[in-house]
Amino acid sequence: MTAICLCYEVHEPYQLRRYTVFDMGQNSIYEDDDHNCDAMLRAARLCYLPANELMLKLIRRYGKDFRVSYAISGTALDLFEQYVPEVLESFAALAQTGCVEFVAETAPHSLAFLYSRQEFDRQVQAQAARLKKLFGVKPVTFKHTECVYNNDLAAAVAELGFKAVLAEGTDQVLGWRSANYLYQPVSAPELGLLLRNTSLSTDIGLRFSDTAWPAWPLTADTFASWCHGLADSADVINIINDYHVFGLRHSRESGIFDFLEALPEALLAHNDFHFATPAMVVKQFKPVGKMDIPQFISWEDESGDLTAWLGNDMQKDAIHALYALASRVDRSGSAELRHDFDRLQTADHFRHMSTKWFSSEAPDRPSPFGSPYDAYITFMNVLADFEMRLKAVEEQQKVPAPAKAAPAKTAPVKPGPAKSRTGQSPKTQPKTAKKAPGKTQASGKKTAGGKKPVTGAKAVPAKKAEPAKKTEPNPKTAAGKKKPAAKGTATTKENKPAASPAGADQP
């Protein structure tokens, strides 16, 4: 039997506001809240709520015969929670049916794997944990941003414990092979590799409302017949698209919702066809071979590479400058900096700097800037302010904590003018108990010989002055009497450590 695997990317970015050099150092409000709110309300009304309602209706109609998968970014979840929580509730309702699989990706929909494995692992694990918390099931399938993939990514995904990974089935990768089978990555044989059927996916994703397309208007029966024609040469047909195709890229007036509602019945009319999720495909089918993909591929543009985000010097400069701060942000331990740093990694920021689509950008994901150059200038201004904040935190952390006072060493004392450690007259020092006649006193009185006492040294008779010698403390003290304090021993008050500098953080 042939499996139909429907998977949709659900992503919404936080767009930056026009941040100028005059804002740097004055405020750190990077995002355009008004734009983000309006965009989310519009997307919820035209796309998410009606599409999710229709998906739930189809599941109730066909039961477990209908399956669908979603790869939801962390920024999309944040925006749903902030502006349209009813959308999040609709996804939770779909999860409760047991007919939906949630696919993991990087939380900020980033390109972190290309620049920082540590960032990549942290973002994927955080997103997987969040999906499990929201929808009750741990993700076992991974899809990178816009299906970015290569051998190294497959190995990293396998190390994180995933069982399947999605990728673009480009012609330059496939050659004579078909995307309609399950494969194994050469770098991770234990992982299932599902390749997107580019032609059938773009028929719905891009060409559906194109009146110049020979197959327009596309009906569910026509599309199902194309799929049925592959029955003898396909184990699985992976149709992976942006969820924006419903209501945003293709308006309701184009007939896209009617097409979706009629599609399950048209496909299931062939007894050898059924719906499955990526996790089900990995269990149902055996890989037909290994796939070696050393270069990075994606579903963006006809070239199927990374030039959508790294095609010019502006994009490369911006993304390199961003990830150069990754280790410093991690060491800072600042939750606020971490939050902003994650948001700046969203791939959309770099796509807005692309000059490839200067006049043909996707209508459902327009750039908020007048040109790619405005997008680059804004991003670099934001990054400059962010680095200023990072430096401030680093400088604050460099203030050392006061060291503990080391115990003073006792040293022999030479005879000389009787002064205390503080330089004051012995009269100001605490008095000690009286000692036997002829012995030194700490009270400041004269000894029997008429000489002033020398602290810590044995008194010398007045009638016989001899050269000063180093002496040991007098062991012949009266019973129960205290010995005089040795020179170099600080008083209780002086032994207290100095107070910390005001406002300094302990390391």
Secondary structure by P-SEA (a helix, b strand, c coil): cbbbbbbbbbbbbbccccccccccccccccccaaaaaaaaaaaaacccaaaaaaaaaaaaaccccbbbbbbccaaaaaaaacccaaaaaaaaaaaaaccbbbbbccccccccccccaaaaaaaaaaaaaaaaaaccccccccccccccccaaaaaaaaaacccbbbbbbcccccccccccbbbbbcccccbbbbbbaaaaaaaccccccccccccccccaaaaaaaaaaacccccbbbbcccccccccccccccaaaaaaaaccccccccccbbbbcaaaaaacccccbbbbbcccccccccccccccccccaaaaaaaaaaacaaaaaaaaccaaaaaaaaaaacaaaaaaaccccccccccccccccccaaaaaaaaaaaaaaaaaaaaaaaaaaaccccccccbbbbbbbcccccccccccccccccccccccccccccccccccccccccccccccccccccccccccccccccccccccccccccccccccccccccccccc
